Amino acid sequence: MSLTLQIVEKLAPDQASLTAAKKLLSNTKWQNQGMNQETTTVWGECLGSGSKPYYVVADTTDHGYKCTCPSRKFPCKHTLALMWRFAENLERFTEEATPTWVSDWLGRRRKTSNQNTPEPQNDNKNTKSIAEAQLDDEVKALDPKKIEAAKKRAEKLKQTTDSAISAGLFELKQWLIDQLRQGIGAFLDDMSHRCRHIAARLVDYKATVIASRLDDMPALILSYPKDVRAKAVIAEFTRLYLLCQAWQKNSNDADVRQAINQGDTKTKISENPDALRYQGLWRVIGELSENKKDGLISQATYLVRMNKKGESINAPNLALILDYHHASVGTASTPSQLGDYLEGQLCFYPSKAPLRAFFEHFQTKSENLQQLYFVQNLDNKNQPSQPQSFDVSEFEYAGQDLSLPTCYFEFLAHKPYAYEMPFMLKGGLIVKQNTRFWYQNNSTYLPLVNKDIPLEVLIDVIDYAFILWQADRARLLSVVKQTGEVISCLI
């Protein structure tokens, strides 16, 4: 598999493309990378500003390539960055079977000869240099004028994006009023078409996250019993209206931006020294996979903080790691299983009520207390540290004394437009009455939306139940049995 930095240099359409590719070399920009020597291909998913990554593949022999981005430069910066990363250190890529989307590309393309690789240009005006691209950031760091110019460009881009989003949210508010004027019954009869239409409009206005929420709204409403669907529609319309109002009041609010247009990227957050970080022990307490549009899968991994018994630490009790990957790829970027213990440094997204986060580095071990676990450094996954172990009996779950109503009211005070809140319920039973499931603890009964629950969960007293609370009902993701085993309740 022959691909060198000199070939990458030759393939670049101009120096600007190389400079842009240099900014995409960080490990935080890539997920689900792989290579296959039989097909001489290398591939990966490059994370952009939106929720959907760009799918990039290249042939390391004849240097063909494909990227799903809309760039008019060939090859684009994502392709150049993938080739650059491979040429620089192929150990970043593991040998794997080619994913379906790569196989589809291989089946459609027509192989070319190495002779088609462009020759170096003698004209100094067209000179392209990887060395110059590598020096570009250093030069900018020393040039106050370039720093100021970059800030002005970023501010102008933000103003343009915010103006577009504001226009989109104004249209959304008018749409909400129109649905109420025409009647909830008429909306229920035609909600798939109506939601799809306004979601497409919001994508045009760069409000991609709230657009996805509108896309998912019909499925949410249909999950309710028929007799309460009208009430559910009004509740969701109210939350959407509150989100529009929150943007209008303060478009720089980090929670609001995340709910409408992703907010800050991982790279920007990790470069911020003031970002909330917590080094500690966590347990994977819940997992939820959902199919999105265009073959994407969202993988939500919920973590609960483990405290040393008797200690009180000022840190979030729960964390959410949210990944997106293509259905043909198969796994998310943070490998873990339900019940795993992960020790490492979490970096949280800016928020008044921090929840979403990502690992800057972590260690993992299985539930078997005799097994050892190894450091998995996200910057160098091929260098394990010395084996370590810990006694889990010295730890307990954080936030055991919190009550659901109190936490939910505090949660709504920060995010009144949010639909659901993760929470751990202590003790209790999962019972079935007629066709519905309930969580029971003493005189407390909470309705569950689960259509089915494993039999072993129904016949045992549980230590904890992990739920997503939805104002008047809950989705049960998992339970912790008295043996300490975590069991998924999603069938």
Residue, then its C-alpha position, 0 to 999 in steps of 0.5 A: m500500500s504505497l502512499t507517501l507525503q510526496i504523493v499527497e503533495k502532488l495530488a493537492p490542487d493548491q497550497a490552500s488545500l494542503t493548509a486546510a488539510k493540516k488542520l484536520l490531522s488531529n485524532t479528535k477530527w476522525q472516527n472509524q478509520g480502517m484499511n484493507q490490504e486486499t482492496t488497497t483502500v483506507w477510509g475514515e469519517c471526518l467530523g465537521s461542524g454538523s452532526k453528520p461526518y464526511y465519509v472519506v475513502a482513498d485507494t493507496t495504489d492508484h490514488g483514487y478517492k471519494c468524499t461525501c463533502p460538497s467541496r468543488k476542489f478535487p481532492c478535497k481537504h478531507t481526502l488530503a487529510l486522510m491520505w496525509r494521516f495514512a502516509e505519516n503513520l499507518e498504525r493509526f489504521t487497523e486492518e478490517a473488512t471493507p464497510t458496505w459504503v466503501s465496497d459500494w464505491l469500489g464497485r462503482r469506480r473505474k480503476t486508473s493507473n498510477q501514471n495519472t498522479p500529477e507530476p510536480q509543477n515547475d512554476n513557482k506560482n503553483t508550488k505546493s508544499i507540506a512543509e509550508a502547510q505545517l509552518d502556516d499555523e506557527v507563522k500565524a501565531l507570530d503574526p498579530k495581523k493574521i490573528e486579528a483577521a482570523k478573529k474577524r472572519a470567524e465573527k463574520l461567519k458567526q453573524t451570518t450563521d446566527s442571522a440565518i438561524s434567527a430567520g429559520l426560528f421565526e419561520l418555525k414559530q409561524w409554523l407552530i401558530d399555523q398548526l394550532r390554528q388549523g387544529i391538532g386533529a389535522f396535524l395528527d393526520d398529516m404530521s409526517h409530511r408537515c414535520r418533514h417539510i419544516a425540518a428541511r426548511l430549518v436545515d436550509y437555515k443551518a438549524t440542523v439539531i432542531a431540524s432533526r428534532l422535528d424529523d423525529m417528532p412523529a415517532l415521538i407522538l406515535s409512542y403515546p397512547k391515542d387518547v393522549r397524543a393531542k396533549a403530547v403534541i401541545a407539550e412538544f410545541t410548547r418546548l419548541y416555542l420556548l427554545c425559539q424564545a431562548w434563542q431570541k433572548n440570548s443566542n450565545d447561550a451554550d445550551v441553546r446553541q447545542a439544542i439548535n446548531q450543535g454548538d462548539t466542536k470537540t476540538k474547540i472545547s478541548e483547547n479551552p483551558d477553562a472547560l469543565r473537566y473531571q478525572g475519575l471513575w465512571r460506569v456505563i449505566g445505559e446505552l441507546s441506539e437510534n436510527k437517523k436519516d441517511g443511514l446514520i445511527s446515533q449512539a448514546t452512552y450514559l455514564v454514572r460517576m463512582n465515588k469513594k464511599g464517604e467522599s463528597i465531590n462537586a462534579p456531575n453525577l451523570a455524563l452522556i457520550l453521544d456519537y454518530h456513525h454510519a450503519s455500515v461501519g457498525t461501532a461508535s468511536t468510544p468502545s464500551q459495553l454496558g456495565d464497564y468501568l471507565e476511568g479517565q478524564l471527561c471534558f464536558y460541553p459548556s452548559k448550565a447543567p453539564l451532561r454531554a461530554f467526551f473522554e480525553h483519555f480513559q481506562t476500561k475494564s470489564e465487570n469481572l473484578q479480577q480482570l486488569y484494564f489498560v489505558q486507552n489514550l485517544d492520541n495513541k491507541n497502540q500504547p497501553s500503560q501498565p496494567q491496573s486494577f481496583d476494588v469496586s466495593e470501595f465505591e458507590y454510585a453518586g447522587q443516591d440521595l437525590s429525588l426525581p421531582t427536585c432534580y427535574f424541576e432544577f433541570l427544567a429551570h436550566k433547560p425548559y425546552a428539553y424533552e427528557m432527563p436521565f436519572m437513577l432511581k434507587g431500589g424498587l421493582i419493575v412490575k407489569q399490569n395488564t399491558r403496561f410496565w411500571y416502576q414501583n418503590n413503596s407507594t411510588y408508581l412511575p409509568l414506563v414506555n417500554k413495550d417489553i422488558p426482560l423476564e429476569v428484570l421482572i422477577d427480582v428486586i433491583d438496586y437501581a433503575f436507570i431511566l430517561w424521565q419524560a415529564d409524566r413517564a419514563r423510558l427504562l434503559s437498564v437496571v442494576k441487580q443486587t449482584g451488581e450486574v447491569i442489564s439492558c431493558l431495551i428489547 
